[in-house]
Amino acid sequence: MRVSMLAATLALAVAATACAPADQPGPANPADCAKGSLKTVAGGKLTFGTDEPAYEPWFAGNDPASGKGFESAVAYAVAGKLGFAKPEVSWVRVPFNAAIQPGPKTFDADLNQFSITDERRNAVDFSAPYYTVRQAVVALKESPAATAKSVAELTGFTLGAQVGTTSYDAVNNQIKPKKQAAVYNTNDDAKQALRNNQIQALVVDLPTAFYITSAEISDAVIVGQLPAGGGKPEQFGAVLDKGSALTGCFTKAVDALRADGTLKKLEQEWLAAAGKAPELS
């Protein structure tokens, strides 16, 4: 799996993730983060969760254990910081919405493009953010939505997004279409609706938009990025059980990956294409 990468890098995302928000969990005691001190769901192993299917460019070939794709690579980098070798890492499949519901988890941490929100914090913990994201609009080339230059121009079109995602929130809160937005259980369902002209445009995160238009739907284009909202940027974090003893250690590991340049390197390797897209006014 690899999308042909554009030369541009995620300069904006890298700058925005230069430091973690102040309300992230504080640094853990180094002794508490020693591999032998970590209480994981499977003793001696670190278990990550993600959805089925696991989408590109976040994972390669629906195989999270490959270490390929941005989030798979981040997971193994975090594991390495915590002292776990690749054979000591396992994966379980958890639906997106199930992972952020209250209750015991089958994973130690879940990486599945989860945006950190105050509402979700009521039910789960988040690590420090590992990626800052923008939302983007995708349309078929022949769709009248493809020529939109502003958010206002999109309000008259039939739009869609995956249920429970910040992409769907962006449709309703930023674009505010005149017609009720269509909602789908998975991005695959939403992409099929776009192909079938059941919706005129689809909202997804920017790297996913680049993968859709470069590798999945040849006659689709990125209409543009939605404007960044005020206040905190939208950021992805690993989901952990509420009150997990691992949260501080995961945050420490992610912060270390940011500080040593690993996150920047992985963004450039797997998500560099996301640096080129017009911004909607």
N, C-alpha and C positions, 0 to 999 in steps of 0.2 A: 504494500500500500504506500504510495507516496504521491502526493500531489506535486506537480512541477512548481517549484518555489520561485517566487518573484524576488527580485533583488532587495526590495524594501523590507525593512524589519519593523517590528512593533514598537517603534520608539515611544509612542504615547503610552502604550500599556506598560512598557518597562519603566518609564518615568513614574507612572502612577503607582507602581508596585514597589517603589524604592524603599518604602517603609510601611509597616503594617499599621492599621488603624489603632488608635489608642485603646479602644475597648476590646481588643483581642485578649485572650488569656495571657497572663504574664509568663515570664520565663520559668521553666521548671528547674527544680534542684537537680544538678547534674547527676548526683548519685541516684536519684529516683528514676532517671532515664537510662540507666545502665540496662543492657539487654536482659540480664537475669532478674532485674527488679520489675520488669513490665508485666502486668497481669493481662494477658491477651486471651481472646476467646478460645484459642487452641494453644495450649502450652508449648513454648518454644517456637511458635510460628506467628507470623503477622498476617492477619486476614483482611484483605481489602474487598469491598463490595463495589459493584457497578451494575448498570441495567443490562437487559437483554432485548434487542441487540445493543452492542457497544459501538457507537458511531465514530466514523472518521471525521476529522483528523485527530480525534481524542484517543482513539484506539485503532489498531490495524487489524483488518480482516475479522472483526468481531472476536478477537482473541486478546483479552486484557493481559494474559500472562506472557505475551510476547516481548514486552518491554518497548514496543514500538507504538507510536502515537503519543501525543503530548501528555495526557493524563497517566497512561501506563508508565511512561518514562519518569514522570514526577513521582509516582507511587514507589517505584524501585529506588529512586534517589532518596526519598524519605526513609525507606526501609534500610538503605545502606547507612544513613546517618544514625539510625537507631541500632545498628549492629547486626541486622538481618541480611544474610546472603540470599541471592535469588531463589535457591531451592527451599528456603525457609519462608517464602511468601506464597500464600494461596489466595484464591479468588472465589467469591460467591456471587450469584446473580440476585439482585434485589430491584424490584420496580422502583422507578424514580420517586413516586409519591409515597410508597411504603417506607423508603429509607428515611424520610423526614417526618414520619409519624412518631408519636411518643411510644415508648416501650422498649424492652430489651432488643438488642441487635445481634444478628448473626455474623457481624463483621466488627473489626476494630476501627476501621475508617472506610468511608465510601467516597469515591471520586467519580462524579457524574455531572459535571458542569452545574454544581449547586451554587447559586448566588447566595451570598451571606445577607440575610435579612433579619430584622428584629422579630418579626412574626415567627420565623422558623427557629430562632433562638429560644423560643418558649418551649420547644419540644426536643431540640437536639443541641449539641455543641458544634462549634466550627473551629477548625485550625486557623492559624493566620492565613491570609489569602495568598494563593500561588499564581493568580492571573487576574488581570483587569480586563473586562469585556465590554464591547459595544454591541448593540443590537442592529441588525440589518434587514432590509426588505429585498426579497427575491421575487421576480416575476418572469413569465415566459416572454420571449422577445416580441412576440406579436401582440401581447396584452397591452391595452391602453395604459395600464399602471406602470409599464416599463419606462415611460417617458416622464414620469413625475419628477419634479425637481424640489418639491417641498412637502412637508408633512401635511399641510392643508390640502394639497392635491390628492392625497391618498384617502381622504375621509369618505369619498364617494364610491370606493371600490369594496369588493367583497374580500375580506382578509381572513387569514387563519394562522393558528399556531398550536403547539403542543400544550395539553392541559397541565396546569400546575407549574408552569415555567415563567420566568421573568420575561420571556418573549411574549407570552400571552398577556402578561401585565402591561407590557409596553404597547401592545395593540390598543388596549382599553384605556390606558392612562396617558399615553403620549399622542397616539394617532387619533383616538376617539372616533372611530368610523360611524357613519350614519346608520349602516346596517350592522346588525349583531355579528360579531366575529365568529367564525367557525372554529371549533375546538376539537382536537384529535388526541387519541390516546398515545400515539407515538409520532415521531418525526417522519417515519416511513409512511404512515397514513396521511400525514399532512402533505408530503411531497407527491403522493399519488393523487391527492385532490387537486394539487396544482397542475399536474400533468393532464388531468381529466377536465381542466377548466371549471372545476367546481368552486374554486377560489381564484381570484385574480392576482393575489400576492400573498406571500408567506413571510412571516417574521421569525428569524432565528438569530443565534449569535453569529458574529462576523466570521470567525474561522469556519463554522459550519456552512455559512453562505458561500464562502469561497470553494469549499469542497463540493457542494451541490452543483455549482455552476461550472466547475472545471472537470469534475469526474463523474457526475451522476445524471444531470439533465442538461444535455448539450445545447438545447435551445432556451435555456434560462439565463438571466442576467441579474446582477446585483443592481437594484434601483438606487440604493444608497444606504448610508449609515444613519440611524436616528441620532439626533443631537444628544450629547451627554447631558444628563440631568444635573440640577444643582445639588450641592452638598456632597456626600460621599459618593465615590465612583462605585459602579457595580463590580463586585469581585467574586471570584470563585474560591471556595474553601472546602477542605475535606470535612465530611459530616462524621461526627462521633456520637455515641450515646450521651444523653444528657447527664452531666456530672461525671463523665468518664475520667478516670485517673490518667488516661493517656493523652488528654487534650493538650496539656501544657507541653508534653514531650513532642507531640506532633508539631505544635507551634514553634518550639525551639528548632526542630529539624527543618521546617519550611523557612524560618528566618535565616538559618545557616546556609541553606541553598540559595537564598536571595543574596546574602552577603558575599558568597564565594563565586557568584556569577553563573551558577548552574541553571537557575530558572531562566535567565536571559538567554543562555546558550540553547536550552530546550525550546524556548519560544522561537528562536531563529531557525532551529532545525525543523520544527513541525508546524509552526503557525506563521511563518514569515509572509505568506501570501496575503495575510489579513491586513497588511499595511497599505493596500491600495484599494480604495473605494470612495466614491464621492460622498459628501456629507449633505444630507437633506436640510434645507433651511427651515 
